[in-house]
Amino acid sequence: MTALPKALRLNAQTLAIGACGAALAWAAGVPLAYLAGPAIAVTLASLAGAQVMVHNRLRDCCFVLIGLSIGGLVSPASLDAMVAWPVAFVALVALTFVTPFIIREALCRWFGFSRAEGFLAAAPGHLAMVVALTEGLGLPLVRPVLMASFRVLILTLAVPLAATLAGVPIGPGLPAAPVVESWLIIVVQIIAAVALGWGLARLRLPAPLLIGAMAVGAGSHLSGLAVGSLPSWVSQTVLVVMGSLIGSRFLGIALTEILRDLAAALLAVVASALLAAAFALLAARVSGLPFLDVLVAFSPGGLETMIIVGAAAGADPSFVAAAHVSRLVILALILSAFAIRQGRPPPPTDR
């Protein structure tokens, strides 16, 4: 029997580790266990020296499927709430602007970051652009990438736990659909989502397949063309893959580097989370939107991850998605201005 290609074996190995992590987290009653468990397990495996990998094509398939699942949660109430969105978005602009400057000062003063390196490490998202700018400015990549990876991992674990402690019930995965859609409709939705995602990618929008699939899922449900969602086993399996993807970000980062910057990463995550909570509380009171929705929308985690976490917590997925996409656009403008001030041309703003 011929040996499996290395990439296929690594993917199978990574997903097996993630599945074990999901099972252990589910048995322990961890909130959003199907996402958090694989993230922890694959992170630990990669730090222990295991080769882990989630292929880009598998990742893209998951983005489409998870986008359709979350898009189906959008309700007519989401449309009614849009009138309050502009007020919250003003607060989001202010939050996105002040966060990297405040955290940079702490990183430079207490942990020896240079001012340019500290600013990039403190940016709340847009990892691809941060990496491109770091390389363009001739700075070491490890610290900015490590800080971003820690931020995504910690918030993936902390937000569901905090919501549970606050009395918001969160199960091990996404809410189960009351009605399962026929596979004929699902296939049509997938084709439409891929086509729309391709168009959004041409416009250089972040996470085009995820956003395109969410738009197709929401549009088909709001219009009545679809009444059900993906089978629950599909949605929960996709969460395991997404959690494994989060954990795989730590591949190639030495344990000594993590220990060196662990305190800095924890400080940056806590500070950015506290800033997000303060701005979210203000925005929720002024706009009348639910605090949970605004908190998840303002949290500085990865776009895909926070949309999933918000859906599991019962937040309005359309608002959470719109806020995180807007935050990436705002951050792209801030980082471009930073690059110009440093005397280097900004890189492309795709994600």
C-alpha positions in Angstrom: 0.0 0.0 0.0 1.4 3.3 -1.0 2.2 5.8 1.7 -0.2 8.7 2.0 1.1 12.1 0.9 2.8 14.0 3.7 0.2 16.8 3.7 -2.7 14.4 3.9 -1.0 12.5 6.8 -0.3 15.8 8.7 -3.9 16.9 8.2 -5.3 13.6 9.5 -2.9 13.7 12.4 -3.8 17.2 13.3 -7.6 16.5 13.1 -7.2 13.4 15.2 -5.5 15.4 17.9 -8.2 18.1 17.6 -10.9 15.4 17.9 -9.4 14.0 21.1 -9.2 17.5 22.5 -12.9 18.1 21.6 -13.9 14.9 23.3 -12.0 15.7 26.5 -13.3 19.3 26.6 -16.9 18.0 26.0 -16.5 15.5 28.9 -15.2 18.3 31.1 -18.1 20.5 30.3 -16.0 23.3 28.7 -18.1 26.0 27.0 -17.8 25.7 23.2 -15.8 22.5 23.7 -15.8 21.6 20.0 -13.8 24.7 19.3 -11.8 25.3 22.5 -10.8 21.6 23.0 -9.1 21.2 19.6 -7.4 24.7 19.9 -5.8 23.6 23.3 -4.9 20.1 22.2 -3.3 21.1 18.8 -1.5 24.1 20.5 0.0 21.7 23.1 0.9 19.2 20.5 2.7 21.8 18.3 4.6 23.1 21.3 5.7 19.5 22.1 7.2 19.3 18.7 4.4 17.5 16.7 4.0 18.5 13.1 0.5 19.9 12.7 -1.3 21.3 9.6 -4.7 22.3 8.3 -4.6 22.7 4.6 -5.9 25.9 3.1 -8.5 24.1 0.9 -9.9 22.3 4.0 -9.9 25.7 5.8 -11.8 27.3 2.9 -14.4 24.5 2.9 -14.9 25.0 6.6 -15.4 28.8 6.1 -18.2 28.1 3.6 -20.0 25.6 5.8 -19.7 27.6 9.0 -20.8 30.7 7.2 -23.9 29.0 5.9 -24.7 27.7 9.5 -24.2 31.1 11.1 -25.9 33.0 8.3 -29.0 30.9 8.9 -29.2 32.3 12.4 -29.9 35.9 11.1 -33.5 36.8 11.8 -35.7 39.8 10.8 -34.9 41.2 14.3 -31.4 41.7 13.0 -32.7 44.1 10.3 -34.7 46.1 12.8 -31.6 46.5 15.0 -29.5 48.0 12.2 -30.8 51.5 12.9 -28.7 51.4 16.2 -25.6 50.1 14.5 -24.1 53.5 13.5 -23.8 54.6 17.1 -22.0 51.5 18.0 -19.7 51.8 15.0 -18.5 55.2 16.1 -17.4 53.7 19.4 -15.7 50.9 17.4 -13.7 53.4 15.4 -12.5 55.0 18.6 -11.6 51.7 20.2 -9.7 50.5 17.2 -7.7 53.7 17.0 -6.7 53.9 20.7 -5.9 50.2 21.4 -2.6 49.9 19.6 -1.2 53.2 21.0 -2.1 52.4 24.6 -0.8 48.8 24.5 2.3 49.8 22.7 3.3 52.1 25.6 3.0 49.2 28.0 5.0 46.8 25.8 7.8 49.3 25.2 8.0 50.4 28.8 7.9 47.0 30.6 8.9 44.4 28.0 11.6 46.0 25.9 9.7 46.2 22.6 10.8 48.8 20.1 8.1 51.4 19.3 7.5 50.0 15.8 7.5 46.4 17.0 5.3 47.2 19.9 2.7 49.0 17.7 2.5 46.1 15.3 2.3 43.5 18.1 -0.5 45.6 19.8 -2.6 45.8 16.6 -6.0 44.1 17.4 -6.2 41.9 14.3 -5.3 41.9 10.6 -2.5 39.4 11.1 -1.6 39.1 7.4 -1.0 42.9 7.1 0.9 43.0 10.4 3.2 40.3 9.1 3.7 42.1 5.7 4.5 45.4 7.5 6.8 43.7 10.0 8.8 42.1 7.1 8.8 45.4 5.2 10.2 47.3 8.1 12.9 44.7 8.7 11.6 43.8 12.2 11.6 40.2 13.7 8.4 38.4 13.0 8.2 36.2 16.1 6.8 38.7 18.6 3.9 40.2 16.5 2.9 36.7 15.3 3.1 35.3 18.8 1.0 38.1 20.3 -1.7 37.7 17.6 -1.7 33.9 18.1 -2.0 34.3 21.9 -4.8 36.8 21.5 -6.9 34.5 19.3 -6.3 31.5 21.5 -7.0 33.2 24.8 -10.1 35.0 23.6 -11.4 31.7 22.1 -11.3 30.2 25.6 -12.1 33.3 27.7 -15.2 34.7 26.0 -17.4 31.6 26.1 -16.3 31.0 29.7 -17.1 34.6 30.7 -20.5 34.4 29.0 -21.2 31.1 30.9 -20.2 32.7 34.2 -22.5 35.6 33.4 -25.4 33.3 33.0 -25.5 33.0 29.2 -25.9 29.3 28.3 -23.3 28.1 25.9 -23.3 24.5 24.7 -20.4 22.5 23.3 -21.0 23.8 19.8 -23.2 25.9 17.6 -26.9 25.9 18.4 -28.6 22.9 16.7 -30.9 23.9 13.8 -34.6 23.1 14.5 -35.0 22.0 10.9 -32.4 20.3 8.7 -32.3 21.6 5.1 -32.4 19.3 2.1 -29.0 18.6 0.6 -30.3 19.9 -2.8 -30.8 23.4 -1.2 -27.5 23.1 0.7 -25.6 22.3 -2.5 -27.2 25.3 -4.3 -26.2 27.5 -1.3 -22.6 26.2 -1.3 -22.3 27.0 -5.0 -23.8 30.5 -4.5 -21.5 31.1 -1.5 -18.4 30.1 -3.4 -19.3 32.4 -6.3 -20.0 35.3 -4.0 -16.9 34.6 -2.0 -14.8 34.7 -5.2 -16.3 38.1 -6.0 -15.6 39.4 -2.5 -12.0 38.2 -2.8 -11.6 40.1 -6.1 -12.6 43.2 -4.0 -9.9 42.3 -1.5 -12.4 42.0 1.4 -11.3 40.0 4.5 -12.5 36.4 4.9 -14.4 36.5 1.6 -15.7 32.9 1.7 -16.9 33.2 5.3 -18.7 36.5 4.7 -20.0 35.4 1.3 -21.5 32.2 2.9 -23.0 34.1 5.7 -24.6 36.5 3.2 -26.0 33.6 1.2 -27.3 31.8 4.4 -28.9 34.9 5.8 -30.4 35.9 2.4 -31.9 32.5 1.7 -33.5 32.3 5.1 -34.8 35.9 5.2 -36.3 35.5 1.7 -37.9 32.1 2.6 -35.9 30.2 0.0 -34.5 28.0 2.8 -36.1 27.0 6.0 -33.5 24.8 7.6 -29.8 24.6 8.2 -26.9 22.2 7.9 -27.1 18.9 9.8 -25.7 19.5 13.3 -23.0 16.9 12.8 -21.6 18.9 9.9 -21.5 22.2 11.9 -19.9 20.7 14.9 -17.3 18.8 12.8 -16.4 22.1 11.2 -15.8 23.6 14.7 -13.2 20.9 15.4 -11.4 21.8 12.2 -11.5 25.5 13.1 -10.2 24.8 16.6 -7.4 22.7 15.1 -6.6 25.6 12.8 -6.3 28.0 15.8 -3.9 25.6 17.5 -1.8 25.2 14.4 -0.8 28.9 14.5 1.9 28.0 17.2 3.8 25.6 14.9 7.4 26.7 14.6 7.4 28.9 17.6 9.9 27.7 20.2 8.7 27.2 23.8 11.5 29.6 25.0 10.1 32.4 22.8 6.6 31.8 24.2 7.9 31.8 27.8 9.9 35.0 27.1 6.8 36.9 25.9 4.1 35.1 27.8 3.6 38.0 30.3 3.6 40.6 27.6 1.0 38.6 25.6 -1.2 38.2 28.7 -1.0 41.9 29.5 -1.8 42.8 25.9 -4.8 40.5 25.8 -6.2 41.6 29.1 -5.7 45.3 28.3 -7.3 45.0 24.9 -10.2 43.0 26.4 -10.7 45.6 29.1 -10.7 48.4 26.6 -13.2 46.5 24.4 -15.5 45.9 27.4 -15.4 49.5 28.4 -16.2 50.8 24.9 -18.8 48.0 24.5 -20.6 49.0 27.7 -20.7 52.6 26.6 -21.9 51.7 23.1 -24.5 49.3 24.4 -26.0 51.9 26.7 -26.1 54.6 24.1 -27.3 52.5 21.2 -29.6 50.2 23.1 -28.0 47.1 21.6 -27.5 44.0 23.8 -24.2 44.3 25.7 -23.3 40.7 24.8 -23.6 41.4 21.1 -21.5 44.6 21.3 -18.9 42.9 23.6 -18.3 40.0 21.1 -18.3 42.5 18.2 -15.7 44.6 19.9 -13.5 41.8 21.2 -10.1 41.8 19.5 -10.1 38.2 18.4 -9.9 36.7 14.9 -12.8 37.6 12.6 -13.8 34.0 12.0 -13.3 32.9 15.6 -15.3 35.7 17.1 -18.2 35.2 14.7 -18.4 31.6 15.7 -18.1 32.5 19.4 -20.8 35.1 19.0 -23.2 32.7 17.3 -22.7 30.1 20.0 -23.4 32.7 22.7 -26.6 33.9 20.9 -25.3 37.2 19.7 -26.6 38.7 16.5 -24.2 37.2 13.8 -24.9 39.9 11.3 -23.9 42.7 13.7 -20.8 40.8 14.9 -19.7 40.1 11.4 -20.2 43.6 10.2 -18.3 45.0 13.2 -15.3 42.8 12.8 -15.1 43.4 9.1 -15.3 47.2 9.8 -12.6 46.9 12.4 -10.3 45.2 9.9 -10.9 48.0 7.4 -10.2 50.7 10.0 -7.1 48.9 11.2 -5.9 48.6 7.6 -6.1 52.4 7.3 -4.3 52.9 10.7 -1.5 50.4 9.7 -1.1 52.0 6.3 -0.7 55.4 7.9 1.8 53.9 10.3 3.8 52.4 7.4 3.8 55.7 5.5 5.0 57.5 8.6 7.8 54.9 8.9 8.8 55.7 5.3 7.8 52.5 3.7 5.0 51.8 1.2 2.0 50.0 2.8 1.5 46.4 1.7 -1.8 45.2 0.1 -4.7 45.2 2.5 -6.0 41.7 1.8 -6.2 39.5 4.8 
